Amino acid sequence: HVDEAIRLFQVSTLSAAQSGDLSGAEGFTTNEDIEASSRIEKQLKKRFAIGSQVSQHTIIQDLTKQKYDERIIQKVLMTMIRRGELQHRMQRKMLYRLK
């Protein structure tokens, strides 16, 4: 029974990964998400000069109006914060660009 359960799990996981159904799952990112992340990051760096600060709410609103997924926007912002490029200020309401 255990062997059959493992086999079923592997088959269903592989078929879901191939069909793109795991795109929201932890650790699975589609090529479209990667491309969107790259475009969002480039746009943020272009619009947001080093040493300036901007409302996080405003950034998210502007990018969602351009049809970007809010989940991807948040992911890009957190990645840039982890890299030390951005920093939260004023109780996480403002973002400050460091580099």
C-alpha positions in Angstrom: 0.0 0.0 0.0 2.8 2.4 0.8 4.6 1.7 -2.5 1.4 2.4 -4.4 0.7 5.6 -2.5 4.3 6.9 -3.3 3.8 6.0 -6.9 0.5 7.8 -7.1 2.0 10.9 -5.4 4.9 11.0 -7.8 2.8 10.5 -10.9 0.3 13.2 -9.9 3.0 15.7 -8.8 4.9 15.2 -12.1 1.8 15.6 -14.2 0.8 18.8 -12.3 4.2 20.2 -12.7 4.2 19.5 -16.5 0.7 21.1 -16.9 1.7 24.2 -14.9 -0.7 23.6 -12.1 1.9 24.0 -9.4 2.7 27.7 -10.3 1.3 29.0 -7.0 2.9 26.2 -4.9 6.0 26.9 -2.8 9.2 26.6 -4.9 7.4 26.4 -8.3 7.6 29.4 -10.6 6.4 29.6 -14.2 8.5 31.2 -16.9 5.8 34.0 -17.2 6.3 34.7 -13.4 10.1 34.9 -13.9 9.7 37.3 -16.9 7.2 39.5 -15.0 9.5 39.6 -12.0 12.3 40.8 -14.1 10.1 43.5 -15.8 8.8 44.7 -12.4 12.3 44.9 -11.0 13.6 46.9 -14.0 10.6 49.2 -13.8 11.1 49.8 -10.0 14.8 50.6 -10.5 14.0 53.0 -13.4 11.2 54.9 -11.5 12.7 54.8 -8.1 16.0 56.7 -7.7 18.6 55.7 -5.2 18.1 57.7 -2.0 14.4 58.3 -2.6 11.5 56.9 -0.8 8.0 56.0 -2.1 4.8 54.6 -0.6 4.7 50.9 -0.9 0.9 51.1 -1.4 1.4 53.5 -4.4 4.0 51.2 -6.0 1.7 48.2 -5.7 -1.3 50.2 -7.0 0.7 51.5 -10.0 2.0 48.1 -11.0 -1.4 46.3 -10.6 -2.9 48.9 -12.9 -0.4 47.8 -15.4 -1.8 44.3 -15.1 1.0 42.8 -12.9 0.0 40.2 -10.4 0.2 41.6 -6.8 1.7 38.4 -5.5 4.6 38.8 -8.0 5.0 42.5 -7.1 5.2 41.6 -3.3 7.7 38.8 -4.1 10.0 41.2 -6.1 9.8 43.8 -3.3 10.8 41.2 -0.6 13.6 39.9 -2.8 15.0 43.5 -3.2 14.7 44.1 0.5 16.6 40.8 1.3 19.3 41.9 -1.2 19.7 45.2 0.6 18.5 47.3 -2.4 15.3 48.5 -0.6 14.4 49.1 3.0 11.1 49.5 4.8 10.6 52.8 6.6 7.8 54.4 8.7 6.3 51.2 10.0 6.6 49.4 6.6 4.5 52.0 4.8 7.4 53.6 2.8 10.1 52.0 0.8 13.6 53.5 0.7 16.0 52.7 -2.2 19.5 52.0 -1.0 21.2 50.8 -4.2 
